[in-house]
Amino acid sequence: MVTSMTGYGREEAENEQVRVFAEIKTVNHRFCEYTIRMPRQLLVLEEKVKKKANQYIRRGRVEIFITVEGESLVSKKVKIDWDLADQYVGLMDEVKGKYNLESSITLQDMLQLESIFMTEEVPVVPADLESLLMKAVTGALENLKKMRDLEGQELASDMKRQLEKFGEIVAGVKMHAPSVIEKYKARLEIKLAELTDGLIEDSRIVTEAAIFADKCDINEELTRLDSHLQQFSRTLTHSEPIGRKLDFLVQEMNREVNTIGSKANDSAITKDVVEMKSLLEKLKEQVQNIE
């Protein structure tokens, strides 16, 4: 099955305390590359999320966004810097002694010293949060897969149409190619007759025609094109990622078409070459989106 590298999936899971949202986007990329954004307290689960995603995605640029609503993922605790507090109290006692002050240090005085109080955040992971997270991620991946598979089917249908047109042109070139030699031989006979007043040797014409036929022979290129077309069609039915193989086949087909264009000394074949290159360009664009 052909799978597109472009897709989007979203899912959520919740219990009485929290709701987890998972959003996944994918676009085409040469390799498999991840960007995962989630609350800092859940980063310990990042590798598990990636491992689950690898079961669904084997190629493409992947962006995963995890958000949590409900109970806070952190609790705050206030701590006192006792060493600093001792220094403040000691200095206050020194000031009282030096200036013979009678007032005593009160709790209110200490509360004014904000620098001795520190707020510390402690991670809090609500019960079942990991299972909720993985449930949301799995659901988002399933939705993503549906979208990628659906677009892949459309890509496959379009490529099959392009391949069919391409194959028809190749078949036409095959039928037309032998006549190129005969036309050249006829033109050669007329030209030589004009130059030699009709006194020409058949062996010379045969020799010149053979040299021309060797230079413009495209049977080998046409045979390879047929092979590539068959491989392309078979590859579309494979279950594993096929994008790179299809990209290679398109490059090889383009190489053969370029060779045919440089060899074939014929306006009709040249026109067919232009049409084949146009179809290959369309195939190449589609292949870039296939996993």
Order of alpha helices (4+ residues) and beta strands (2+ residues): beta-beta-beta-alpha-beta-beta-alpha-alpha-beta-alpha-alpha-alpha-alpha-alpha
